[in-house]
């Protein structure tokens, strides 16, 4: 299913507020993208001044997503992906990774940012054998996510749910657990959760996040390692478990990670 990439969604563009920083645009800025505004540069630079490791974290999270999706589409044989918190298009989006391994893979992206929506046409480019779709809705409403995803995915068959650096947008931990539990509960046996997020143990990251949350942007909540591991309760973790994201099945050509743990991630199967 190919789509014209030439023109962004003008209705979505009209809703963009370029006076307030936004996490998707700041993340895009840290990754070296161009879909961001001066207000995002200011917030991103302020964050990076306090916590210089944020750029590496953004890249490491992206690399973790790639390794997880390649494993799921390859060895695990998953042919359906539900990617929540898509962010702005960049190199090696989920559908590109999955469809290199399995051209027939079906991928649905979920985000609620107007700028992301304006670029959704760039995501909606699939192999002829596969399908790629986009849902404009909020992680806080898992029932709506599932209802819309079912238009493209067969939820009676295994689905890989991916959540990369997004669960902190749900401030209350119990609510975040409930949202992910609702999503995984609606998926069939043999489905997977691929998840990573930042821990609250790094003082610089915690302080940078606190100041970021005062800018007027949608706030983000860092959590303890034990809380992040709790998102996998009831699922069968794949080796090596919940670990620093750079240590999850790393590329053998890369040196082992060193230094303080900033983010944890894992992949688990629904029994």
C-alpha positions in Angstrom: 0.0 0.0 0.0 1.9 3.0 -1.2 0.9 6.6 -0.4 1.9 10.0 -1.9 4.6 11.6 0.3 4.5 15.0 -1.4 2.1 17.0 0.9 1.6 17.0 4.6 -1.9 17.0 6.1 -2.8 20.7 6.1 -5.6 20.3 8.6 -3.2 18.6 11.1 -0.6 21.3 10.4 -3.1 24.0 11.4 -3.4 22.4 14.9 0.3 22.5 15.6 1.4 24.9 18.4 5.0 25.9 17.7 5.1 28.1 20.8 5.2 25.1 23.3 7.8 22.4 23.2 6.6 18.9 22.3 8.3 15.6 23.2 8.0 14.1 19.7 9.6 17.1 18.1 12.3 17.3 20.8 13.1 13.6 20.3 13.3 14.2 16.6 15.7 17.1 17.3 17.9 14.9 19.5 18.0 12.3 16.7 19.2 14.9 14.2 15.9 15.3 12.4 14.4 18.5 10.9 10.8 18.2 12.0 11.0 20.6 15.0 10.8 24.3 15.9 13.1 26.8 17.8 11.0 26.2 20.9 11.9 22.5 20.7 15.6 23.3 20.2 15.6 25.5 23.3 13.9 22.9 25.5 16.1 20.1 24.0 19.3 22.1 24.5 18.3 22.9 28.1 17.7 19.3 28.8 20.9 18.2 27.2 22.9 20.8 29.1 21.9 19.1 32.4 21.9 15.6 31.1 24.2 15.3 28.0 23.4 11.5 27.8 19.9 12.2 26.5 21.2 12.1 22.8 22.7 8.7 23.3 19.5 7.5 25.1 17.4 8.6 22.1 19.7 6.7 19.7 20.0 3.7 22.0 16.2 3.5 22.3 15.9 3.5 18.5 18.5 0.8 18.2 16.7 -1.3 20.8 13.5 -1.0 18.8 15.3 -2.2 15.7 16.8 -5.3 17.4 13.5 -6.2 19.0 11.5 -5.9 15.8 14.0 -7.8 13.8 13.8 -10.7 16.3 10.0 -10.6 16.5 9.6 -10.6 12.7 12.4 -13.1 12.2 12.9 -15.8 14.8 9.5 -15.2 16.6 7.6 -15.2 13.3 5.3 -12.3 14.2 3.5 -10.7 11.3 1.5 -8.0 13.0 2.9 -4.9 14.9 1.1 -2.2 17.0 3.6 0.6 17.5 2.2 3.1 20.1 4.0 6.5 20.5 5.3 6.4 16.9 7.0 9.8 16.9 8.1 11.5 13.8 9.3 9.5 10.8 13.0 8.8 10.8 15.3 6.1 9.4 14.3 2.5 10.1 10.7 2.9 11.2 9.0 -0.2 12.5 7.3 -1.2 9.3 10.6 -0.8 7.3 12.4 -3.1 9.7 9.6 -5.7 9.9 8.9 -5.8 6.2 12.6 -6.3 5.3 12.3 -9.5 7.2 8.7 -10.3 6.3 7.3 -8.3 3.4 3.8 -9.4 4.3 3.9 -7.8 7.8 1.1 -5.5 8.9 2.0 -2.5 11.0 -0.3 0.0 12.7 1.2 3.2 14.2 -0.5 5.1 17.0 0.2 8.7 18.0 -1.9 11.8 18.8 0.5 14.6 17.8 -0.6 16.9 14.9 2.9 17.1 13.4 3.2 13.3 13.5 -0.2 13.1 11.8 0.9 15.6 9.2 3.7 13.3 8.3 1.6 10.1 8.5 1.6 9.8 4.7 5.4 9.1 5.0 4.7 6.2 7.3 1.9 4.9 5.1 4.3 3.3 2.6 4.3 -0.4 2.7 5.6 -3.3 0.7 3.0 -4.5 -1.9 2.5 -7.7 0.2 2.1 -5.9 3.5 0.0 -3.1 5.1 0.9 0.0 7.1 -1.7 2.1 8.9 -1.9 5.1 11.2 -4.2 5.8 14.1 -4.7 9.3 15.5 -5.6 8.5 19.1 -4.3 8.6 22.7 -2.5 6.0 24.7 -4.8 6.9 27.6 -7.7 5.4 25.7 -6.6 1.8 25.1 -10.1 0.7 24.0 -10.1 3.2 21.2 -6.6 2.1 20.2 -7.7 -1.5 20.0 -11.0 -0.7 18.2 -9.1 1.2 15.5 -6.2 -1.2 15.3 -8.7 -4.1 14.6 -9.6 -2.4 11.3 -6.1 -3.4 10.1 -4.8 -6.1 12.4 -6.4 -9.5 13.2 -6.3 -9.4 17.0 -7.2 -13.1 17.1 -3.6 -13.7 15.8 -0.3 -12.8 17.5 0.6 -9.1 17.6 3.7 -7.4 18.8 2.9 -4.3 20.9 5.8 -1.8 21.0 6.1 1.0 23.5 9.4 2.9 23.4 9.9 5.8 25.8 6.2 6.6 26.0 4.7 5.0 29.2 5.9 8.0 31.3 3.3 10.2 29.6 0.8 8.4 31.8 1.6 10.0 35.2 0.0 7.5 37.5 1.8 4.2 37.6 -1.2 2.0 38.4 -3.0 3.6 35.4 -0.1 3.0 33.2 0.0 -0.6 34.3 -3.8 -0.8 33.6 -3.5 0.7 30.1 -0.8 -1.7 29.0 -2.6 -4.6 30.7 -5.8 -3.7 28.8 -3.8 -3.7 25.5 -2.1 -7.0 26.2 -5.2 -8.5 27.5 -7.0 -8.0 24.2 -4.2 -9.6 22.2 -4.1 -13.3 21.5 -1.8 -15.9 23.2 1.6 -15.8 21.5 1.6 -12.0 21.3 4.5 -9.9 22.5 5.3 -6.8 24.5 8.5 -4.9 23.5 9.0 -2.1 25.9 11.6 0.3 27.2 11.6 3.5 29.3 13.9 5.6 31.4 14.7 4.9 35.1 14.6 7.5 37.8 18.0 6.6 39.3 20.1 9.1 37.3 20.1 12.4 39.1 20.9 14.5 36.0 18.1 12.9 34.0 15.7 13.4 36.8 16.5 17.0 37.2 16.4 17.7 33.5 13.0 16.0 33.3 11.7 18.0 36.2 12.7 21.3 34.5 11.3 20.0 31.2 8.0 19.4 32.9 7.8 23.0 33.9 8.0 24.3 30.3 4.4 23.7 29.5 5.1 20.6 27.5 3.2 17.4 28.3 4.9 16.1 31.5 6.9 12.9 31.6 7.3 10.6 34.7 10.4 8.6 35.3 10.1 5.4 37.2 12.1 3.0 39.3 13.7 -0.2 37.8 11.2 -2.2 39.8 8.3 -0.3 38.4 9.5 -0.8 34.8 10.0 -4.5 35.4 6.4 -4.6 36.6 5.0 -3.9 33.2 6.0 -7.4 32.2 4.2 -9.1 35.0 2.2 -12.2 33.8 4.3 -12.4 30.6 7.2 -14.7 29.7 10.3 -12.7 29.4 12.8 -13.5 26.6 16.5 -13.7 27.5 18.2 -11.7 28.8 15.2 -10.3 30.7 14.6 -6.6 31.7 18.1 -5.1 31.2 19.8 -1.9 30.1 18.6 -1.3 26.6 22.1 -1.4 25.2 22.5 -4.9 26.7 19.4 -6.4 25.1 20.8 -8.8 22.5 23.4 -6.2 21.4 25.1 -6.2 18.0 28.2 -8.4 18.5 30.3 -5.8 16.7 29.6 -3.2 19.4 31.5 -2.9 22.7 29.6 -3.8 25.9 27.8 -0.9 27.6 29.5 1.0 30.4 28.4 3.5 33.0 25.2 4.1 34.8 21.9 2.5 33.7 19.6 5.1 32.1 16.9 3.0 30.5 15.6 -0.5 30.9 13.8 -2.6 28.3 12.8 -6.1 27.4 10.6 -8.3 25.2 8.1 -10.8 26.6 5.6 -13.3 25.2 2.0 -13.6 26.3 1.5 -17.3 27.4 
